Amino acid sequence: LIIAEREMVEQEADEILRDAADNDVAFLVVGDPFGATTHSDLVLRAVKAGIQYCVVHNASILNAVGCCGLQVNPSCICFVDLKNCSHLFHVLNKSKHRSNFS
């Protein structure tokens, strides 16, 4: 059992997958398995290396977001008071300028 912090998963993904080439390996996460780009990256690396994988989804509506290749933006929240929606626009606008977000 290895407790893998985010840094390990991001920086040592190839080591994790190397063991998966010959052994059964489980990568357990809290929440949606595709809620983070790091987790999606592991799947893409596994595919590239010819390593079979199986995803067991958690019970969450957010699973559909991850399966579509989208990422959950924690700033996307529902506002009861519509006057506060301008904050969401500013956050999304910043994200658009930092990446290929559309």
Buried (B, 14 or more C-beta within 10 A) or exposed (E): EEEBEEEEBBEEBEEBBBEBEEEEBEBEBEBBBBBBEBBBEBBEBBEEEEBEEEEEEEEBEBBEBBEEEEBBEEEEEEEEEEEEEEEBEEBEEEBEEEEEEE
